[in-house]
Amino acid sequence: MQAFAAEWRLTLWPASVQQTAPPERTVEGVALLRDWTAVAVDPAKHVGYAVQWFALAALLLGLYVWFQFLSPRRRARAGTADVP
């Protein structure tokens, strides 16, 4: 913990919290349960997001190539190059 605090330049308390009682018991009326519902997400949803982001990256690359290289060359050939 000291190494983490030094690396991230944080002031941390030298303590940690750990549940030692069984989950069925309560401490001062508050249950410490770990009965979380499972997230039902289809892996195809992640593939869809990946395809979406790669398509956006390809579009960005295509627009960069067009506006930085192809469009100025076309304007220069046509004789309408921007003169600063």
TORNU-291335 format. One record per atom (N, C-alpha, C, O): residue number from 1; residue in three letters; atom name; x, y, z. Coordinates in nm, 2 decimals. Example, Ala and Ser with C-alpha at 12.3 -4.5 7.8 and 13.67 -1.06 7.14 Angstrom:
! TORNU-291335
{1 "Ala" "N" {1.32 -0.57 0.78}}
{1 "Ala" "CA" {1.23 -0.45 0.78}}
{1 "Ala" "C" {1.32 -0.33 0.78}}
{1 "Ala" "O" {1.42 -0.33 0.85}}
{2 "Ser" "N" {1.28 -0.22 0.71}}
{2 "Ser" "CA" {1.37 -0.11 0.71}}
{2 "Ser" "C" {1.29 0.00 0.79}}
{2 "Ser" "O" {1.34 0.11 0.80}}
***
This chain:
! TORNU-291335
{1 "Met" "N" {0.08 -0.12 0.00}}
{1 "Met" "CA" {0.00 0.00 0.00}}
{1 "Met" "C" {0.09 0.13 0.00}}
{1 "Met" "O" {0.05 0.23 -0.06}}
{2 "Gln" "N" {0.20 0.12 0.07}}
{2 "Gln" "CA" {0.29 0.24 0.07}}
{2 "Gln" "C" {0.35 0.26 -0.07}}
{2 "Gln" "O" {0.36 0.38 -0.11}}
{3 "Ala" "N" {0.38 0.16 -0.14}}
{3 "Ala" "CA" {0.44 0.17 -0.27}}
{3 "Ala" "C" {0.33 0.23 -0.37}}
{3 "Ala" "O" {0.36 0.32 -0.45}}
{4 "Phe" "N" {0.21 0.19 -0.35}}
{4 "Phe" "CA" {0.10 0.25 -0.43}}
{4 "Phe" "C" {0.08 0.39 -0.40}}
{4 "Phe" "O" {0.07 0.48 -0.49}}
{5 "Ala" "N" {0.08 0.43 -0.27}}
{5 "Ala" "CA" {0.06 0.57 -0.23}}
{5 "Ala" "C" {0.18 0.66 -0.28}}
{5 "Ala" "O" {0.16 0.77 -0.33}}
{6 "Ala" "N" {0.30 0.60 -0.28}}
{6 "Ala" "CA" {0.41 0.68 -0.33}}
{6 "Ala" "C" {0.41 0.70 -0.48}}
{6 "Ala" "O" {0.44 0.80 -0.53}}
{7 "Glu" "N" {0.37 0.59 -0.55}}
{7 "Glu" "CA" {0.37 0.60 -0.70}}
{7 "Glu" "C" {0.26 0.70 -0.75}}
{7 "Glu" "O" {0.28 0.77 -0.84}}
{8 "Trp" "N" {0.15 0.70 -0.68}}
{8 "Trp" "CA" {0.04 0.78 -0.73}}
{8 "Trp" "C" {0.03 0.91 -0.65}}
{8 "Trp" "O" {-0.06 0.99 -0.67}}
{9 "Arg" "N" {0.12 0.94 -0.56}}
{9 "Arg" "CA" {0.13 1.06 -0.48}}
{9 "Arg" "C" {0.00 1.08 -0.41}}
{9 "Arg" "O" {-0.06 1.19 -0.41}}
{10 "Leu" "N" {-0.05 0.98 -0.34}}
{10 "Leu" "CA" {-0.17 0.99 -0.26}}
{10 "Leu" "C" {-0.15 0.97 -0.11}}
{10 "Leu" "O" {-0.05 0.90 -0.07}}
{11 "Thr" "N" {-0.23 1.03 -0.03}}
{11 "Thr" "CA" {-0.23 1.00 0.11}}
{11 "Thr" "C" {-0.33 0.90 0.14}}
{11 "Thr" "O" {-0.45 0.92 0.13}}
{12 "Leu" "N" {-0.29 0.78 0.18}}
{12 "Leu" "CA" {-0.38 0.67 0.21}}
{12 "Leu" "C" {-0.37 0.63 0.36}}
{12 "Leu" "O" {-0.27 0.64 0.42}}
{13 "Trp" "N" {-0.48 0.59 0.41}}
{13 "Trp" "CA" {-0.48 0.53 0.55}}
{13 "Trp" "C" {-0.42 0.39 0.54}}
{13 "Trp" "O" {-0.45 0.32 0.45}}
{14 "Pro" "N" {-0.34 0.36 0.64}}
{14 "Pro" "CA" {-0.28 0.23 0.64}}
{14 "Pro" "C" {-0.38 0.12 0.70}}
{14 "Pro" "O" {-0.35 0.06 0.80}}
{15 "Ala" "N" {-0.49 0.10 0.63}}
{15 "Ala" "CA" {-0.59 0.01 0.67}}
{15 "Ala" "C" {-0.67 -0.04 0.55}}
{15 "Ala" "O" {-0.67 0.01 0.44}}
{16 "Ser" "N" {-0.73 -0.15 0.57}}
{16 "Ser" "CA" {-0.82 -0.21 0.47}}
{16 "Ser" "C" {-0.94 -0.27 0.54}}
{16 "Ser" "O" {-0.94 -0.30 0.66}}
{17 "Val" "N" {-1.05 -0.29 0.46}}
{17 "Val" "CA" {-1.17 -0.34 0.51}}
{17 "Val" "C" {-1.19 -0.48 0.45}}
{17 "Val" "O" {-1.18 -0.50 0.33}}
{18 "Gln" "N" {-1.22 -0.58 0.54}}
{18 "Gln" "CA" {-1.25 -0.71 0.49}}
{18 "Gln" "C" {-1.37 -0.77 0.57}}
{18 "Gln" "O" {-1.37 -0.76 0.69}}
{19 "Gln" "N" {-1.46 -0.83 0.50}}
{19 "Gln" "CA" {-1.57 -0.90 0.56}}
{19 "Gln" "C" {-1.53 -1.03 0.62}}
{19 "Gln" "O" {-1.48 -1.12 0.55}}
{20 "Thr" "N" {-1.55 -1.05 0.75}}
{20 "Thr" "CA" {-1.51 -1.17 0.81}}
{20 "Thr" "C" {-1.64 -1.25 0.86}}
{20 "Thr" "O" {-1.63 -1.37 0.87}}
{21 "Ala" "N" {-1.75 -1.19 0.87}}
{21 "Ala" "CA" {-1.87 -1.26 0.91}}
{21 "Ala" "C" {-1.94 -1.32 0.79}}
{21 "Ala" "O" {-1.92 -1.27 0.68}}
{22 "Pro" "N" {-2.01 -1.43 0.81}}
{22 "Pro" "CA" {-2.08 -1.49 0.70}}
{22 "Pro" "C" {-2.18 -1.39 0.64}}
{22 "Pro" "O" {-2.23 -1.30 0.71}}
{23 "Pro" "N" {-2.22 -1.39 0.51}}
{23 "Pro" "CA" {-2.30 -1.30 0.45}}
{23 "Pro" "C" {-2.44 -1.29 0.51}}
{23 "Pro" "O" {-2.51 -1.19 0.50}}
{24 "Glu" "N" {-2.49 -1.40 0.58}}
{24 "Glu" "CA" {-2.62 -1.40 0.63}}
{24 "Glu" "C" {-2.64 -1.31 0.76}}
{24 "Glu" "O" {-2.75 -1.27 0.78}}
{25 "Arg" "N" {-2.53 -1.29 0.83}}
{25 "Arg" "CA" {-2.53 -1.21 0.95}}
{25 "Arg" "C" {-2.53 -1.06 0.91}}
{25 "Arg" "O" {-2.49 -1.02 0.80}}
{26 "Thr" "N" {-2.58 -0.98 1.00}}
{26 "Thr" "CA" {-2.59 -0.84 0.98}}
{26 "Thr" "C" {-2.51 -0.77 1.09}}
{26 "Thr" "O" {-2.49 -0.82 1.20}}
{27 "Val" "N" {-2.45 -0.65 1.05}}
{27 "Val" "CA" {-2.38 -0.57 1.15}}
{27 "Val" "C" {-2.46 -0.44 1.16}}
{27 "Val" "O" {-2.47 -0.36 1.07}}
{28 "Glu" "N" {-2.51 -0.42 1.28}}
{28 "Glu" "CA" {-2.59 -0.30 1.31}}
{28 "Glu" "C" {-2.71 -0.28 1.21}}
{28 "Glu" "O" {-2.74 -0.17 1.17}}
{29 "Gly" "N" {-2.77 -0.39 1.17}}
{29 "Gly" "CA" {-2.89 -0.39 1.08}}
{29 "Gly" "C" {-2.86 -0.38 0.93}}
{29 "Gly" "O" {-2.95 -0.38 0.85}}
{30 "Val" "N" {-2.73 -0.37 0.90}}
{30 "Val" "CA" {-2.69 -0.36 0.76}}
{30 "Val" "C" {-2.63 -0.49 0.71}}
{30 "Val" "O" {-2.53 -0.54 0.77}}
{31 "Ala" "N" {-2.69 -0.56 0.62}}
{31 "Ala" "CA" {-2.64 -0.69 0.57}}
{31 "Ala" "C" {-2.52 -0.67 0.47}}
{31 "Ala" "O" {-2.53 -0.58 0.39}}
{32 "Leu" "N" {-2.42 -0.75 0.49}}
{32 "Leu" "CA" {-2.31 -0.74 0.40}}
{32 "Leu" "C" {-2.33 -0.86 0.30}}
{32 "Leu" "O" {-2.26 -0.96 0.32}}
{33 "Leu" "N" {-2.41 -0.84 0.21}}
{33 "Leu" "CA" {-2.44 -0.95 0.11}}
{33 "Leu" "C" {-2.36 -0.94 -0.01}}
{33 "Leu" "O" {-2.33 -0.83 -0.06}}
{34 "Arg" "N" {-2.33 -1.05 -0.07}}
{34 "Arg" "CA" {-2.27 -1.05 -0.20}}
{34 "Arg" "C" {-2.36 -1.13 -0.30}}
{34 "Arg" "O" {-2.31 -1.21 -0.39}}
{35 "Asp" "N" {-2.48 -1.11 -0.29}}
{35 "Asp" "CA" {-2.58 -1.18 -0.38}}
{35 "Asp" "C" {-2.61 -1.09 -0.49}}
{35 "Asp" "O" {-2.73 -1.04 -0.50}}
{36 "Trp" "N" {-2.52 -1.07 -0.58}}
{36 "Trp" "CA" {-2.54 -0.98 -0.69}}
{36 "Trp" "C" {-2.60 -1.05 -0.81}}
{36 "Trp" "O" {-2.58 -1.17 -0.83}}
{37 "Thr" "N" {-2.68 -0.98 -0.88}}
{37 "Thr" "CA" {-2.74 -1.04 -1.00}}
{37 "Thr" "C" {-2.64 -1.05 -1.11}}
{37 "Thr" "O" {-2.56 -0.96 -1.13}}
{38 "Ala" "N" {-2.65 -1.16 -1.19}}
{38 "Ala" "CA" {-2.56 -1.18 -1.30}}
{38 "Ala" "C" {-2.60 -1.09 -1.41}}
{38 "Ala" "O" {-2.72 -1.07 -1.44}}
{39 "Val" "N" {-2.50 -1.03 -1.48}}
{39 "Val" "CA" {-2.53 -0.94 -1.59}}
{39 "Val" "C" {-2.54 -1.03 -1.71}}
{39 "Val" "O" {-2.45 -1.10 -1.75}}
{40 "Ala" "N" {-2.66 -1.02 -1.77}}
{40 "Ala" "CA" {-2.69 -1.10 -1.89}}
{40 "Ala" "C" {-2.66 -1.02 -2.02}}
{40 "Ala" "O" {-2.76 -0.96 -2.07}}
{41 "Val" "N" {-2.54 -1.02 -2.06}}
{41 "Val" "CA" {-2.51 -0.94 -2.18}}
{41 "Val" "C" {-2.45 -1.04 -2.29}}
{41 "Val" "O" {-2.36 -1.12 -2.26}}
{42 "Asp" "N" {-2.51 -1.04 -2.40}}
{42 "Asp" "CA" {-2.47 -1.13 -2.51}}
{42 "Asp" "C" {-2.33 -1.09 -2.56}}
{42 "Asp" "O" {-2.31 -0.97 -2.59}}
{43 "Pro" "N" {-2.24 -1.18 -2.59}}
{43 "Pro" "CA" {-2.11 -1.14 -2.64}}
{43 "Pro" "C" {-2.12 -1.07 -2.78}}
{43 "Pro" "O" {-2.03 -1.00 -2.82}}
{44 "Ala" "N" {-2.23 -1.10 -2.85}}
{44 "Ala" "CA" {-2.24 -1.04 -2.98}}
{44 "Ala" "C" {-2.26 -0.89 -2.97}}
{44 "Ala" "O" {-2.22 -0.81 -3.06}}
{45 "Lys" "N" {-2.31 -0.84 -2.86}}
{45 "Lys" "CA" {-2.32 -0.70 -2.83}}
{45 "Lys" "C" {-2.18 -0.63 -2.83}}
{45 "Lys" "O" {-2.16 -0.52 -2.89}}
{46 "His" "N" {-2.08 -0.70 -2.77}}
{46 "His" "CA" {-1.95 -0.65 -2.77}}
{46 "His" "C" {-1.89 -0.65 -2.91}}
{46 "His" "O" {-1.81 -0.55 -2.94}}
{47 "Val" "N" {-1.91 -0.75 -2.98}}
{47 "Val" "CA" {-1.86 -0.75 -3.12}}
{47 "Val" "C" {-1.92 -0.64 -3.20}}
{47 "Val" "O" {-1.85 -0.57 -3.28}}
{48 "Gly" "N" {-2.05 -0.61 -3.18}}
{48 "Gly" "CA" {-2.11 -0.50 -3.25}}
{48 "Gly" "C" {-2.05 -0.37 -3.21}}
{48 "Gly" "O" {-2.02 -0.28 -3.30}}
{49 "Tyr" "N" {-2.02 -0.35 -3.09}}
{49 "Tyr" "CA" {-1.95 -0.22 -3.04}}
{49 "Tyr" "C" {-1.81 -0.22 -3.11}}
{49 "Tyr" "O" {-1.76 -0.11 -3.15}}
{50 "Ala" "N" {-1.74 -0.33 -3.11}}
{50 "Ala" "CA" {-1.60 -0.33 -3.17}}
{50 "Ala" "C" {-1.61 -0.29 -3.32}}
{50 "Ala" "O" {-1.53 -0.21 -3.37}}
{51 "Val" "N" {-1.71 -0.35 -3.39}}
{51 "Val" "CA" {-1.72 -0.32 -3.53}}
{51 "Val" "C" {-1.76 -0.17 -3.55}}
{51 "Val" "O" {-1.70 -0.10 -3.64}}
{52 "Gln" "N" {-1.84 -0.12 -3.47}}
{52 "Gln" "CA" {-1.88 0.02 -3.47}}
{52 "Gln" "C" {-1.76 0.11 -3.46}}
{52 "Gln" "O" {-1.74 0.21 -3.53}}
{53 "Trp" "N" {-1.67 0.09 -3.36}}
{53 "Trp" "CA" {-1.56 0.17 -3.33}}
{53 "Trp" "C" {-1.45 0.16 -3.44}}
{53 "Trp" "O" {-1.39 0.25 -3.47}}
{54 "Phe" "N" {-1.43 0.04 -3.49}}
{54 "Phe" "CA" {-1.34 0.02 -3.60}}
{54 "Phe" "C" {-1.39 0.09 -3.73}}
{54 "Phe" "O" {-1.31 0.14 -3.80}}
{55 "Ala" "N" {-1.52 0.09 -3.75}}
{55 "Ala" "CA" {-1.57 0.16 -3.87}}
{55 "Ala" "C" {-1.55 0.31 -3.85}}
{55 "Ala" "O" {-1.52 0.38 -3.95}}
{56 "Leu" "N" {-1.57 0.36 -3.73}}
{56 "Leu" "CA" {-1.55 0.50 -3.71}}
{56 "Leu" "C" {-1.40 0.54 -3.72}}
{56 "Leu" "O" {-1.37 0.65 -3.78}}
{57 "Ala" "N" {-1.32 0.45 -3.68}}
{57 "Ala" "CA" {-1.17 0.48 -3.69}}
{57 "Ala" "C" {-1.13 0.48 -3.84}}
{57 "Ala" "O" {-1.05 0.56 -3.89}}
{58 "Ala" "N" {-1.19 0.38 -3.92}}
{58 "Ala" "CA" {-1.16 0.38 -4.06}}
{58 "Ala" "C" {-1.22 0.50 -4.13}}
{58 "Ala" "O" {-1.15 0.56 -4.22}}
{59 "Leu" "N" {-1.34 0.55 -4.09}}
{59 "Leu" "CA" {-1.39 0.67 -4.15}}
{59 "Leu" "C" {-1.30 0.79 -4.12}}
{59 "Leu" "O" {-1.27 0.87 -4.21}}
{60 "Leu" "N" {-1.25 0.80 -4.00}}
{60 "Leu" "CA" {-1.16 0.91 -3.96}}
{60 "Leu" "C" {-1.03 0.90 -4.04}}
{60 "Leu" "O" {-0.99 1.01 -4.08}}
{61 "Leu" "N" {-0.98 0.79 -4.05}}
{61 "Leu" "CA" {-0.86 0.77 -4.13}}
{61 "Leu" "C" {-0.88 0.81 -4.28}}
{61 "Leu" "O" {-0.80 0.88 -4.34}}
{62 "Gly" "N" {-1.00 0.77 -4.33}}
{62 "Gly" "CA" {-1.03 0.81 -4.47}}
{62 "Gly" "C" {-1.05 0.96 -4.49}}
{62 "Gly" "O" {-1.00 1.01 -4.59}}
{63 "Leu" "N" {-1.11 1.02 -4.39}}
{63 "Leu" "CA" {-1.13 1.17 -4.40}}
{63 "Leu" "C" {-1.00 1.24 -4.39}}
{63 "Leu" "O" {-0.97 1.34 -4.45}}
{64 "Tyr" "N" {-0.91 1.19 -4.30}}
{64 "Tyr" "CA" {-0.78 1.25 -4.29}}
{64 "Tyr" "C" {-0.70 1.24 -4.42}}
{64 "Tyr" "O" {-0.64 1.34 -4.46}}
{65 "Val" "N" {-0.70 1.12 -4.48}}
{65 "Val" "CA" {-0.63 1.11 -4.61}}
{65 "Val" "C" {-0.69 1.20 -4.71}}
{65 "Val" "O" {-0.61 1.26 -4.79}}
{66 "Trp" "N" {-0.82 1.21 -4.72}}
{66 "Trp" "CA" {-0.89 1.29 -4.82}}
{66 "Trp" "C" {-0.85 1.44 -4.80}}
{66 "Trp" "O" {-0.80 1.50 -4.90}}
{67 "Phe" "N" {-0.87 1.49 -4.68}}
{67 "Phe" "CA" {-0.85 1.63 -4.66}}
{67 "Phe" "C" {-0.70 1.67 -4.65}}
{67 "Phe" "O" {-0.67 1.79 -4.68}}
{68 "Gln" "N" {-0.61 1.58 -4.62}}
{68 "Gln" "CA" {-0.47 1.62 -4.61}}
{68 "Gln" "C" {-0.39 1.59 -4.73}}
{68 "Gln" "O" {-0.29 1.66 -4.76}}
{69 "Phe" "N" {-0.43 1.49 -4.81}}
{69 "Phe" "CA" {-0.35 1.45 -4.92}}
{69 "Phe" "C" {-0.42 1.46 -5.06}}
{69 "Phe" "O" {-0.37 1.53 -5.15}}
{70 "Leu" "N" {-0.54 1.40 -5.07}}
{70 "Leu" "CA" {-0.60 1.40 -5.20}}
{70 "Leu" "C" {-0.67 1.53 -5.24}}
{70 "Leu" "O" {-0.65 1.57 -5.36}}
{71 "Ser" "N" {-0.74 1.59 -5.15}}
{71 "Ser" "CA" {-0.81 1.71 -5.19}}
{71 "Ser" "C" {-0.71 1.83 -5.23}}
{71 "Ser" "O" {-0.74 1.89 -5.33}}
{72 "Pro" "N" {-0.61 1.85 -5.15}}
{72 "Pro" "CA" {-0.51 1.95 -5.20}}
{72 "Pro" "C" {-0.45 1.92 -5.33}}
{72 "Pro" "O" {-0.42 2.02 -5.41}}
{73 "Arg" "N" {-0.42 1.80 -5.36}}
{73 "Arg" "CA" {-0.36 1.76 -5.49}}
{73 "Arg" "C" {-0.46 1.79 -5.61}}
{73 "Arg" "O" {-0.42 1.83 -5.71}}
{74 "Arg" "N" {-0.59 1.76 -5.58}}
{74 "Arg" "CA" {-0.69 1.78 -5.68}}
{74 "Arg" "C" {-0.70 1.93 -5.71}}
{74 "Arg" "O" {-0.72 1.97 -5.83}}
{75 "Arg" "N" {-0.70 2.01 -5.60}}
{75 "Arg" "CA" {-0.71 2.15 -5.62}}
{75 "Arg" "C" {-0.59 2.21 -5.69}}
{75 "Arg" "O" {-0.60 2.30 -5.77}}
{76 "Ala" "N" {-0.47 2.16 -5.66}}
{76 "Ala" "CA" {-0.35 2.21 -5.73}}
{76 "Ala" "C" {-0.35 2.17 -5.88}}
{76 "Ala" "O" {-0.31 2.26 -5.96}}
{77 "Arg" "N" {-0.40 2.06 -5.91}}
{77 "Arg" "CA" {-0.41 2.02 -6.05}}
{77 "Arg" "C" {-0.51 2.11 -6.13}}
{77 "Arg" "O" {-0.49 2.14 -6.24}}
{78 "Ala" "N" {-0.62 2.14 -6.06}}
{78 "Ala" "CA" {-0.72 2.22 -6.12}}
{78 "Ala" "C" {-0.69 2.37 -6.12}}
{78 "Ala" "O" {-0.75 2.45 -6.19}}
{79 "Gly" "N" {-0.58 2.41 -6.05}}
{79 "Gly" "CA" {-0.54 2.55 -6.05}}
{79 "Gly" "C" {-0.61 2.63 -5.95}}
{79 "Gly" "O" {-0.61 2.76 -5.96}}
{80 "Thr" "N" {-0.68 2.57 -5.86}}
{80 "Thr" "CA" {-0.76 2.65 -5.76}}
{80 "Thr" "C" {-0.70 2.63 -5.62}}
{80 "Thr" "O" {-0.77 2.62 -5.52}}
{81 "Ala" "N" {-0.57 2.61 -5.61}}
{81 "Ala" "CA" {-0.50 2.59 -5.48}}
{81 "Ala" "C" {-0.52 2.72 -5.40}}
{81 "Ala" "O" {-0.52 2.83 -5.44}}
{82 "Asp" "N" {-0.55 2.69 -5.27}}
{82 "Asp" "CA" {-0.56 2.80 -5.17}}
{82 "Asp" "C" {-0.42 2.87 -5.15}}
{82 "Asp" "O" {-0.32 2.80 -5.13}}
{83 "Val" "N" {-0.42 3.00 -5.17}}
{83 "Val" "CA" {-0.30 3.07 -5.15}}
{83 "Val" "C" {-0.31 3.15 -5.02}}
{83 "Val" "O" {-0.40 3.23 -5.01}}
{84 "Pro" "N" {-0.22 3.13 -4.92}}
{84 "Pro" "CA" {-0.24 3.20 -4.80}}
{84 "Pro" "C" {-0.20 3.35 -4.81}}
{84 "Pro" "O" {-0.21 3.42 -4.71}}
***
